[in-house]
Amino acid sequence: MTERRAYIVGGGLAGLAAATALLEKGVPVTLAEAAPQAGGRCRSFFDRQLGCDIDNGNHLVLSGNTDVASYLQRIGARDTVEILAPVFPFRDVSSGESWSIKLSDGRIPWRLLCPHHGIPGVRFRDYWHSRRILKATSSETVADVLSETGQLYSHFWKPFAVAVLNTEPETAAAALLKPVIEETLLKGGSACRPVMAKRGLGFSFVEPALDYLQGNGADVRLGVRCRQINSSHGRVSSIDLEGDVIDIGENDIVISALPPPVVTNLLADIPAPQDFRSIVNVHFRLDGEVQGSSIIGIIGGVAEWLFLRGDIASVTISAAEHLVADAADEIAERVWRDVAPILTCDPEVLPPVRVIKEKRATFAQTPENLRLRPPYATKLRNLWLAGDWTDTGLPATIEGAIRSGHQSAALALNK
Ligand SMILES: Cc1cc2nc3c(=O)[nH]c(=O)nc-3n(C[C@H](O)[C@H](O)[C@H](O)COP(=O)(O)OP(=O)(O)OC[C@H]3O[C@@H](n4cnc5c(N)ncnc54)[C@H](O)[C@@H]3O)c2cc1C
């Protein structure tokens, strides 16, 4: 029997997770990524305007993300991340009010109920009413289920849901929050510690994976587009990698870790969500370094989350359709007015800044689109799908992308 090889097309985190998982099990791997660099929507690059490395966007990952943890372990990158305390300071920039959500380590975050560790103005019954989220039906939105929870909605559920689902709560699928709550919040503080890349996303999630692949003999092709996936007799028979047509053997594995529009172009009969939501990130280079890393939730302004690392203060605005068409300098000024007081800086003096608009940051995570997420297995017996938009059961996140890569690799191995 000829040796079995795995061909992975798409070098975002889903593709990297599938490739490293298969290689770990001894399957030789070819990985083709169209862009000159791997990482897809999760990457770092040197920004000339700021004169330093930045990420395309802040990414919040939590210690309860088990597939992220096993991926980092496999590629030898656990030391490249910092695990912060499960404390989330918030600031309401319209009222000046501030509070912190501090989670205790037990399974039920009792501390939230204590006035000094919770959200001001929230009553016990708001928490009690929130339990409906765990029973949300597949057609309900976040607003349908949670908007009756008073101050808890405006001060926690809404910013949490927008950050996790990158979709406005009035149309976001409530059912998608359930697995996130079960895997993090309901496990208590130990599962809710923010996991921050010490230097940047690329240095934690991408470069070590490429080193792992190349160090273990994988054939990694960057800047190589998959042009065609051909099939016959119920299986993939060949793939075209930028003109190099490769025959796929009977025992070979093909994993597509491509974005939805590319998959529907290359493959017939695969359902896929085709509408997306944007994320705007604004990176400011400060005069001096801040101590340690931290994340601050912001409500009542344009900015939503402020990430601090070294001398970079970086702001994320999710589901940013209301903002994305505006001029970059206008966005930067509005965001700086929100965050300058938090950083004790002058709101009139704009520091060096870079605005990044990711127009297709994730698919719109609505009840209608959840029905269009395809399973990992396809009608072709040697082709599996991966990607944050496939039917992972999770939102379109790093955890979802990596889990899809792990699961499609496991299914392919067990075939
Ligand atoms: C600004 C921003 C902020 C985010 N914030 C968070 C967050 O806080 N927390 C979180 O968990 N997640 C966050 N996400 C989501 C997270 O980045 C994604 O879920 C994850 O990176 C998706 O990985 P993927 O491999 O599924 O897809 P992608 O990263 O899209 O990978 C697909 C890859 O396929 C390649 N490709 C396309 N066509 C071809 C072809 N024909 N041949 C070969 N290769 C091809 C692409 O170049 C790309 O590299 C954020 C995303 C963005 C954009």
The ligand as an ORCA input file, in Angstrom:
! r2SCAN-3c Opt
* xyz 0 1
  C     -10.395     41.493     13.664
  C     -10.785     40.141     14.171
  C     -10.955     39.957     15.542
  C     -11.317     38.714     16.044
  N     -11.432     38.550     17.385
  C     -11.571     37.312     17.896
  C     -11.530     37.101     19.304
  O     -11.424     38.053     20.099
  N     -11.584     35.824     19.767
  C     -11.706     34.756     18.925
  O     -11.690     33.624     19.400
  N     -11.804     34.933     17.576
  C     -11.734     36.180     17.053
  N     -11.792     36.372     15.685
  C     -12.130     35.223     14.816
  C     -10.907     34.356     14.501
  O      -9.867     35.147     13.988
  C     -11.347     33.343     13.436
  O     -12.419     32.583     13.943
  C     -10.244     32.366     13.028
  O      -9.024     33.015     12.813
  C     -10.716     31.660     11.746
  O      -9.752     30.741     11.296
  P     -10.055     29.824     10.015
  O      -8.863     29.004      9.790
  O     -11.366     29.158     10.218
  O     -10.303     30.837      8.810
  P      -9.293     31.845      8.057
  O      -8.415     32.484      9.059
  O     -10.144     32.726      7.210
  O      -8.400     30.900      7.153
  C      -8.714     30.574      5.826
  C      -7.413     30.600      5.044
  O      -7.648     30.123      3.715
  C      -6.811     30.878      2.851
  N      -7.317     30.732      1.468
  C      -8.366     31.352      0.886
  N      -8.529     30.915     -0.361
  C      -7.571     29.970     -0.576
  C      -7.254     29.111     -1.660
  N      -7.965     29.113     -2.793
  N      -6.197     28.261     -1.523
  C      -5.479     28.220     -0.379
  N      -5.738     29.013      0.681
  C      -6.791     29.866      0.591
  C      -6.909     32.288      3.401
  O      -5.848     33.103      2.925
  C      -6.839     32.011      4.904
  O      -5.515     32.024      5.380
  C     -11.509     37.626     15.151
  C     -11.363     37.819     13.777
  C     -11.005     39.054     13.289
  C     -10.843     39.234     11.804
*
